[in-house]
Amino acid sequence: MNHKFNFFLLLLLIIPAFNFVHAQNEPGEKIVYYQMEPLDDSLFIKMQQELFIDPPDPKAEIIADLRDPNNQTVSIKGVLYPFLALKPETRAKVITYPFKINLEEQINFGSVFSRVIEKLRIQKVFSPPTLYQISSTLGYINPFLQLFGGEQFGIPIKQDLGFSVGMGTPYSGPMETNIVEANFHILGFYGGVLGPVDAFSETLISKNFNDIYVTSGYQIGYVLPFGNFFEFSYQHITTPPTHSDSVYFTRNDIDALGLKAKVLAGSYYSWELRYPISILGSTRAKFYVAKNLGELHLGFTGRELSLGGSTFDFGFDAMPVSDVRQPEYIFNLLVQKIAETWASSAFSIGPSMILSKNDKGNFGAVSVLFNIRLKVGSSL
């Protein structure tokens, strides 16, 4: 029964993302009232620059209404603009834009069964990454600040010189670790400190299923200058955990099931092999295989993916091998555009789930919590 419940819960998290799907329009189909799928960042930015919208949002909701030849308009984030305010070449691109959501689409009784299937024809699934994504010195720049886990928030001071901060590790889920880190970046090199958040430690101990704890330490790393596809790093714990720390971070009642918390000690050599890419118009995405803090990870993370006019983040991380912890699998789904006007792209919120061995000795969901991501800067 527990396995069936967890499988059903997993479907609830994953299936909504695929239900967003809306297809490219049939050749020759004339559509004059439509929402533009945010799959062409350059066109979306160009339109907003011509309308003096600053800063432009590459994932803005744009609706073109060309039904009345004498009163054609475009709506950007709910604000109406005359279509003629755009340059002729830009208007031509809007008219011929291939990824449209027909707002006059006719619905019939059969649409209940056929609409989604008929729309599964998106052609722009994979696209080349951006220049920032493949730069070994600029790849750290990241305008997305996630509350738990995920890529670090990267702040550029001057191109390849900047800082980054992160809550948890890039591979951890909500309330799984007390780690916080801050790093300095220059020319592909980075170095920084690792430290604990005591408030998280106190909360984690009551659960303590596959958690990671740190006392204090530092790390240094380097991204090879060949397209931002390989990074290696070294972590060293400067304050070894004492016996009392180990006791504090351990729950004897679940140790017999092999559910042991990992308390970082000594040194670790870590690396990540990744392939940056754009998927469904995403502004930041990658597939990866990594070894981090003695554990193997593989998965996918994507920012601002677009389907059916909706924008969302999706991430999956599998940890099949660990020196201390049980294997676990993390799913993240963060939905954007839940607010209006400028806030529509400012933040995302959604569920995160960790599947692993629970305190009953069964495989299941050990954590289902909401995660939040803020977009502090413009998409790259």
Secondary structure, 3 states (H helix, E strand, C coil): CHHHHHHHHHHHHHHHHHCCCCCCCCCCCCCCEEEECCCCHHHHHHHHHHCCCCCCCCCCCEEEECCCCCCCEEEECCEEEEHHHCCHHHHHHHHCCCCEEECCCCCCCCHHHHHHHHCCCCCCCEECCCCCCCCCCCCCCECEEECCCCCCEEEEEECCEEEEEEECCCCCCCCCECEEEEEEEECCEEEEEEEECHHHHHHHHCCCCCCEECCCEEEEEEECCCCCCEEEEEEEECCCCCHHHHHHCCCHHHHCCCCCCEECCCEEEEEEEEEECEECCCCEEEEEEEEECCEEEEEEEEEEEEECCEEEEEEEEEEEEECCCCCEEEEEEEECCCCCHHHHHCEEEEEEEEEEECCCCCEEEEEEEEEEEEECCCCC
